Amino acid sequence: MWTLALRGGARVAVAAAQWCDAFGVVTRGRVQLELRGGELGPVLGRDAGFWLRGTGVRALRNPDRRTARVRIVTPRARTVTWQSTHPYPNHRTLEDDMNRINNSGVVAGPASGRISHTQRLRRPVGTGFVATLAATVATTLAAALAQAVGVDFEVPDGGESIPLSGFAVVTGFFSVVGVVLAVALLHWSARPASRFVWTAVPLTAISLAPPLFSGADTATTIALLGLHLVPATVMIPTLARSLRTRTD
């Protein structure tokens, strides 16, 4: 058993002679698996375990700034500390027997079990579905309350009023778009939670522009601005928290 220390941004190649039959457990920080062909695999948080033999993993990366540590368990017990000294050093290529691996799939998950890629995406999708329903209901109720106090939702002034069903459809559609964005970031980004927030917040700000230029009266404009913020308040924190849970 030995310990691998990865400084922020570092990459360490998996050499077959050192990692044969090895099982790794992340004890600090986060580690991203690099698959055969250079594809980036899942990001593993603390206490996540993974097998190396026969998985097609060719390197380990540290996507964060702080040092990450991985405890490597091998058939022959030994304790070695390997410190990466440069964020992107040159590394030896894999041994010939690792290059002959045909299976590029990765089995990764908590040390107590294995979580497939499909299972990894299942929770954000389920959470996003529930959040979409909640955002749609909350927005529709808020619109109904605004109508009850006298907001006519006529856009432009003197035109047709926006029906409550219109608020529900638009909210549901853009909430689903948010879920798709979250799932895509979970698959492709090393920091999906922060990337999602950085993307969703500016998009929400941009969505506030149409009500300001719609030509509606002041009450309707203010109500529309508030109704844009209601689903954002529900969706963004919920999906960000789900993404953070999946990667940590």
Buried (B, 14 or more C-beta within 10 A) or exposed (E): BBBBBBBBBBBBBBBBEBBBEBBBBBBBBBBBBBBBEEEBBBBBBBEBBBBBBEBBBBBBBBBBEEBBBBBBEBEEEEEEEEEBEEEEEEBEEBBEEBEEBEEBEBBBBBBEEBBBBEEBBEBBBEBBEEBBEBBBBBBBEBBEEBBEEEBBBBBEEEEEEBEBEEBBEBBBEBBBBBBEBBBEBBBEBBBBBBBBBEBBEEBBEEBEEEBEEBBBBEBBBBBBBBBBBBBBEBBBEBBBEBBBEBBE
